[in-house]
C-alpha cells in the first residue's frame, strides 16, 4: 500500500510541475524501444532521507548519468525523499553509487514492473504498423458522427430536390 501511495505522489508531482509550467519527463520513442517484449522490466524503490533540496536532487541525477545505458527511466520525489528506477538488469552498481553520495540512500525493494497499456499499444503500433485501439476508437467515433450527420441531412436534401 505504501508503494501505491508513493506512486500516486510521484504522479501528483508530475501533474503539479505541468501546472507550474515546468517540463515534466515524458517517455520518448527511444525509451519505448528499451522496454523488452517479454516484460522483464523491474522497478527499484530507494529511500534517500537526506535528499531535501534541489541541490541534493541534482547530485542524485548526476550520480545516475554514468548508468544511463542501464536505466530506462527514473522518478524523483523530493518531498517524500524517494527515487524510483526502471531497469532491466541488476543495479547493484547504481545502489553503490547512490550510497557513496552520503545522503543515506537505501534500496527499499525491487519488483517486476509491467508496462502501462499506453506504452504497450504504442509499442505494438510501431512494431506492426497497425492501428492501436485508441485510433480505431477514434475512427469509429468519426464514422458514427458522419452517419448521424448524413441521417439528419437526408430529409433536408430530399426537400430541396422537390422544390
N, C-alpha and C positions, 0 to 999 in steps of 0.2 A: 504494500500500500504506500509506503514511503517513497518508493521509486516512481509510482504513478503520480504522486503529488509533486515530486521533483520534476518529472517530465512536464507536468502542467505549468509549473513555474517557469521552466525554460521556454515553453510556448508563449506564456504571458509576457516574458521579457522580449521575445522577438516581436510580438504584437505591439508592445509599448514602444520599442525602438522605431517601428514603422510609423507610429503616430507622431513621434518626435522628429521625424524627417531624416533619421539615420538610415543607412543602407543595411538591411538585415542580410544574413548569409542565405544564399539560395543554392539549390542543387543544380549544377550545370550538367550539360550533356556528358562532359568528360568524367564527372563523378558518377553518373549513371552507368557508364561503361565499367567502372571499377567494381560495381556490385556483382558478385558472382551469380550465375544462373541457378546453382544448386542451393542457394540460401544459406551458405556457410559464413555469414557475416556475424560479427559479435559487437556488443556494446559494453564498454568498461566504464564504471562509475567511480570517480575519485572524490574524496572529501579533502579540501585544502583549507584548513582552518585559518591560516594567516593570510589568505588572499582577500584583502578587504578594500583595495583601491584599484584604480585603473593602472597604476604602476605595476603592482603585483600581477594583474591580469595580463599586461604586456609581457612581463617576464615569463609567464606560463606559455603564452603564444610563441615567444621566441624559442623557448625550450622545445616546442613541438616542431619547429621548422625542419630540423635535420631528419625528422621521421615522416616527412610529407608523402613519401612513396608507400609507407606502411599504413598510414591513416587515410580513411575515406573522408571523414568529416569530424568536426568537434563542436561542442556547445559548452559555453562557459556561462554559469550563473553566479555573478559576483555576490549578490545578496545572500544566496543560500550557500555560497562558497563550495560549489560543486562543478565538476568537469565531467563531461560525457565524451568518450572517444569511440568512434565507429571504425572497426578494423576487421581484417580477415585473419591475419597471422598473430601469433603470440606477441605480446608487447611488454615483456619484462624490461627491455632496454628503455622503453618510454617511461615506465614506472621508476626506474633508477634515475633517469634524467630529471624527472619531476621531484624526486626526493632530494636530489642534490641542490635544489633551489632553496632549501631550508624554510619552506612555507608549511611544513607539516603534511605534505601530500600523502594520502593513504588510499590505496586501492580498496574500495568497498566490495565490489563484485564485478565479475564478467559473466555475461549471459548471452545466449543466442539472440540474434535480432533478425526479425523478418521484415522485409521491405514493405513500406506502405503501398496501398492499392494504386495511388497515383504514380509511384515510381515503377511499379510492375507493368502498368498499362503503357506508360511512356516508353519503357524499355522494349516491350513487346512490339510496339508500333515501329520503332527504329529497326528492330531486328527483322520483322516480317514485311514491313511496308504496307500493312493493312490498317484499317481504321480501328482506333480503340473505342471502347463502349461509349465514352463521353461524346466523341464525334458522331458516332452512329445515332446517339440520342438526339443530338442537335439536328441531324438530317431528318429524323423522324418528326421532330417538332416543326421544322420548316415545312415538311410535307403536309402535316396536319393543318398548319396555318394557311398554306396555299389552297388546300382542298376546301376549307371553310370559306375562304375568300371567293373562290370560284362558285360555291353553292349560293352565296349571297348575291353575287353579281349576275348569275344566270337569269333570274327573273327580270332584272333590270335591262339586260341586253335583249331579251325577248320582247319586252315592252317597247324598246327603241326600234326594233325591226318592224313591228306592226305599224308604227307611225310613218 
